[in-house]
């Protein structure tokens, strides 16, 4: 998190500008994108460059897209059930399998953590609020890159949502999305975040409905637990 | 353009609240510009259509990330489109880019009348003035990167300079533009 006494370096400003210019090679671009997700100060520099350079796009004259595109977009955006973030919720899907997954996560014997190998295996994080009223279990399959969560216990207050965060070392938490109030959900973890999942801690915070407005956690931490290999 | 900005801001705010009609209105207001941007960068109609779908899914999902204090709503929407198109462009295998007819120019809607054009231009006048202060080949390279999506590698080949030289040209040009714009 960038504080007021922590101005961006010239190097950060230049890199943010290069990202917005778009000329970086794939690897450098991906590294910068990861930085945007983890470092709000850097993300702000990028937003400033976007505003600064935007008039260069004035010369691009509008082109009306084909009508079928609008229908496809409508189907993609509205066709799915509640979709607060780029998660594909499978709420209620999977029935028994999902229910037994939840039972395994809550009742299963904890295994001793294995040495960190981010690229493979199953990882779980069992988050329980200190008063025991909110429980959220997450199971991450590093081979498929999919995370499944199971939410139980007390729901957030009216007008609030629980949001899940990935915390790796000292870096700013990365939002993984808004949680359903009850039940199971599955989501693919974006490829660029996968290397960060192993050894990370997951946390849920209490946020305004729809999730934290600025991509930075604003509410109190409800529960947190490290991911451990099973 | 202040009227258009406040209209777009309101639509984005309503999209955050999951207002479907606002999303459709936002699509009508912004899709032609965003499609043109993706088409110009990708120079491939099918790919541009594909990316435009991603762009509007992102707008629906991430409208809460728009920072009204930092950028105009149009600048934010344009950035979402540029980012998605450039991500796609960089993920392509290094391939020969079409150097022939510019699809975006060929397909462009009839341009605005001279009066509207003058208003449009005044918005960009400041950056145009600053671009003119750069050596002309560097200003051209900035434009080729930003508008046409050329990479450092492609620009280095075009201007027959080493990759690192091209990168430091453009970095210096950016810093100079930033200083000029904040002067």
Interface residues (C-beta under 8 A of the other chain):
Chain A: X10 X13 X14 X17 X18 X20 X21 X22 X23 X24 X25 X26 X29 X33 X44 X47 X48 X49 X50 X51 X52 X53 X54 X55 X56 X57 X58 X59 X60 X61 X62 X63 X64 X65 X66 X69 X70 X72 X73 X74 X76 X77 X78 X83 X84 X85 X86 X210 X211 X212 X213 X214 X215
Chain B: X16 X17 X18 X20 X23 X24 X27 X31 X32 X33 X35 X36 X37 X39 X40 X41 X49 X52 X53 X56 X57 X58 X60 X61 X64 X65 X67 X70 X71 X72 X74 X75 X76 X78 X79 X82 X86 X87 X89 X90 X91 X104 X105 X107 X108 X109 X111 X120 X121 X123 X124 X126 X127 X128 X131 X142 X143 X145 X146 X147 X149 X150 X151 X152 X153 X155 X167 X170 X171 X174 X175 X177 X178 X181
